[in-house]
């Protein structure tokens, strides 16, 4: 079943995609037969969510009572929050409580609360399902928003880890007043209310400590009011238990995701050109906070309806057949090509598409 009976040279892109899908789906069926617990998908989803939330609350409690250093709490909660991102992604594809709206929407709400840095998940559903239809094109708003297709530089570095900065830089680049108003309206709509509070508190945290740092260096410490200090005490705790972990998680996820998806010169609907597998050893610190996304997300483009934990289990078989069929692995040239699929000479022969970025 997993051999090279299908010769990639004799198959077109659609046939190669179908072969990958068939092999990966068969492995999923085999795993469910071997481990019957995997058939209880709703219960597993709810259980993973309960584990992640308990982990976040537990590490926050240990930090706040002085039993855990701030950096350990931040790293742990970044990892637990990455689990809730995978759950949200599965929920967007209706993998848990598909026909039971109350538990389904409750899970959607809870994974949003665990990651207040993100857009409203009910709005993201439309963006993400559109991403699958038009992946790698200008109308793939989800990937464009996290810098896919941007040339690498200071702007992309700022945008990749900060959703508000991404909107702000797009606002500065907008040529007309109507475009600027549209960007502001869209940002307020998709990020209200949680992300506006999250990023607002993050900027207050950075600004307050930057001002204090400069004042200290100048030997002119600032006498803040008691009210300001009490508010900052709350923000400082939030920065460790929820804000900082999500800033870290956001950067790791967006860096991996925006560089493993191709952009601009892919054939519409050709899944073979939409993603690469990005799994070198030196990216493991980033993969740790986006649940091995670079290694497994490409599988999802071929087999959409498998939950994230099944993807982790099918990865060895999936990677083997994907490599056989010609999916790219660790194509680091994409960093210099602004995520174009083709090498530079070919990318330059498509000036119309390149100019649209």
N, C-alpha and C positions, 0 to 999 in steps of 0.2 A: 504493500500500500504506500509506503513512504519512499520507495525507490525512485530511480530516474527513468521510469517507464515512459514518462512524458518528456520528450526531448524539446528543450526550449527553442532550439533552432527551427523546429517545424511548427511552432505555435505562435499565433499572434498575441498581442498584449491581453486581449480579452480572455483568450484560452489559458494563458499563463496565470492570470488572476483567478480564474475559475478553478484551476488545478490547486493553487495555494489554498483557496477557500475549502476545497474538498478535503485535502489532507489535514488541515487544521481542525475543521469541524469533526472529522473522524476521530482525531485524537481527543477532542472534547467529549465525544460520546464514550470513548474507551475509558477515560478518566472517571466519568460519572458511573459507569458500570463497576469499575474497580473500587471507587469510594462513594457509596450510595448517599453519604451526607451531602455531597455536592448537588444532589437533586433538590435539596431544600433551599432554593435560592433566596426566597423572601426572608427566611429565618437567618440565613447567613449574612445577608445584607444588614438586617436589623442588629444582629449580634456584633458585626464589625463596627457599626456606628456606635453601639453602646460601649464597646471596648475603647474606641477612639475618644469619645466624650469623657468616659471615666478616666482615661489616661491624662487628658488635658486638665480636667478638674483636679485630679489627684496630684499632678506635678505642680499645679498652681498653688494648691493648699500646702504642699511641702515647702515650696519656695517662700510663701507668705508667713509660714511659721518658723522659718529659719533652718529647715532641715535639708534644703537643696540650694546649691549656689545658683545665681541668676542665669549663668550661661548654660547650665545643665537643663534648667526649666525651659529656656528658650529653644534649645536643640530638640528636646523631647517633644515639646508642643508643636514645633515645626514638622516633626515626623508624624505625630498623631493627626495634625491638620491635613497632611498629604493623603492620609487614608480617606478623610472626608471628601477631598477633591475627587478621588477615584469613585467614591460612592455617588457623588453628584453627577459625574459623567455617566455612570451606569443608569442613574435615575432619569437623566435626560433622554436616554434610550429606552425608558420604561422597563427596566430589568427587574425592579422590585415592586411588589404590590401593584402590578400592572392594572388590575381591575378593581382595586380597592383604593378609592381616592383619598380617604382620610389618612391611613398610614403612609401612603405614597407622598402626599403633600406635607405630612408631618416630618417625614425624613428629609424632604427638600428644604423645609424651613430650618431644621436642625443643622444640616450640613452648611447652610448659609451662615447661621450664627457662629459656627466654628471657624468660618473663614469670612469675617466681615469686610475683608479687603476686596471682595469680588463683586461682580455685577449680580443683579437679581437673577436667581437660577431659572425662574419661569420665563424671563426674557432671553436668557442665555440659550434655552432650549431651541428657540427659533434660529438664533445665530449659529448654533452648533450643527443643527440638522442641515442648514444651508451650507455650512462648511463642507459637509460630506458630498453635497451635490456639486459644489463649484470650487473644490479644494485647489489652491494654487493659482486662482484667477483674481482679478481686481475686485470682484464682488464677494470674495471670501473675507467678510468683515471681521470675523473672529480672529483669524490669524493675522490679518493686517494690523489689528488693534494691538497685538503683542509683538509687533515689529517685523514679522515675516516679510521679506522683500526689501527691507531698508538696508542701505549700505552701512557697513560697520564703521562706527565713529563715536564721538562723545554723545551725540543725540540718541543713538540707538541704545547705548549703555545706560543712559538716564531713563529712557522709556521702558526698557525691558523689565526693570524691577519696580516700577512705580506707575500705576494705572493713571493717576491724576497728571503726572508729568507727561505721560504719553498724550493725553488729551490736550494739555497745555501747549506742547510743542506743535501738535497738529493745528491748534488754534492760531499760533504765531505764523504758521506756514500758509494758512488759508488766504486765498487771494481776494475774495469778495466779502462784503459785510454779511451777505446772506449765508455764506459758508460758515463764517465765524459764529453767527447766531445758531445755526443748525448744530454745530459741534457742541456749543454750550448746552443747548436744549437736550441733545442726546445724552451728554455726559450726566446731567442732572437726573434725567429719567432712569437710566440704567443703573446708576450708582446709589440712588436714594433708597433707603436712608442710611444703611449700615456703612457702606464704603465711604460716604461723605464724612461721617463721624470718625471712622477708622483713620483715613488719610489726614483729616484735619488734626486729630490728636497726635498723629505721627509728626506732622510739621511743627506743632506746638512743642512737642518733646525735643526735637532737633534744635529748634530755635532757642528755647529756654536754656538748654545746656551749652549751646554755642555762645550765647550772650554771656553766660556765667563764666565760661572758659576764657573768653577774651578779657572780661573784667578782671578775672583773677591774674591773668598774665600782665595786665596793666597796673596791678596792685590797687585796683579800685572796686572792691567787691560791692555788689548791689544789695541794698536792704529791701527785699521783697516783702509785700504785705503778708499777713498771716493767711488771708483768704487765698492769695496766689500760691503760697507754699502748700496749702492743704489740697488745692486742685492738682498741683504738680505731683503731689505724693500719689494720688490716684492714677494719674497718667503714667508716672514712672512704673507703678505696679503693672498697669495694663500693657506697657511697652514690653515687659518681660513675659507676661503670661499669654497675650493674644496678639498684640500689634507686631512686635518684633518677629515672633515665629511666622506670621503671615507675610511679612516683608521678605524674610529669608526664603520662604516657600515660593512666593510669587516670583522672585528673581530666578530661582533654580528651575521652576517649571517653565517660565517664559523663555529663558535662555535655551533650554533643551528643545522645547516645542517649536520655537520660531526657527531653529537651525536644522531640525530634522524634517520639516516640511519644505517642499520646493515651491517656488513662486515665479510666475511671469511668463514662462515659456513651456508649461506643461500642456499636454494634449487634454482637452476637456474630457472628463470622465475616465481617463486612463489611470487606474489605481497604481499601476506599476511605477508611475512617475510622481506620485503625490508625496511619498515619504521615503526616507532612508532609515536604516537601523543605526542608531548612534549609541554605541556601547563600549568605548575604549575604557581601560582601567582608570585613567586619570580623571574621568568625569564622574566616578562613583560618589564623591562628596555632594555633587549636585543631584545625582540620581536618588540619593538617600532621602531628599526632601521633596521628591515628586514621584516616589514609589516606582523607580526604575522605568520611568516614562519613555526615555530615549530608546530603551531596548524593546519595549513591548507595544508602544502605541502604533507602530507601523502594522502590527498584526491586526489591530482593531479596524484599520481601513479595509482589510480584506474580509474579516469576520466581525461584523458590527455587533452582533447580539450576544457575545460572550462576555460575562462579567470580568472585572480586572484580575481577580485572583485566579481565574481559569487561564487567562492570558499568561500569567507568570508560570503556570504549570505546563502550558503547551509550548512555551518559548523555544526550548531546544529543538523540537520537531519543526515548529514554524520557521525558525531561523534557517534550518537545513534546507527546507523546500524553497523558501524565499531566495536564498543564495543561489540554489540550482536554477531557479526561474529568472534570475537576473536583477533582483532587487539590490540596490546599492547598500553597502555597509561602510560606515565611517568615512564618508566622502567629505573630508575636511576642506576641500576646495570651495565648498559652498560658502564658507566664511568670507572668502574674497570675491565671490560672484553675487553677493546680495541674494543668495538662495536660488539663483537660476539653476535649472536642471542641466543645461548644456554648459560645456566649457566656454571660455570667454569669446573665442572667435565666433561661435554660433550665436551666443547671446547678443553680440554686437550686430549680427545680421538681422536682428528683430528690433529695429529702433523704435517702432511704434509702441510695442509693449513695454520696452524699457523706459520710454518717456512717460508712461502713465503712472509710474510709481510715485 
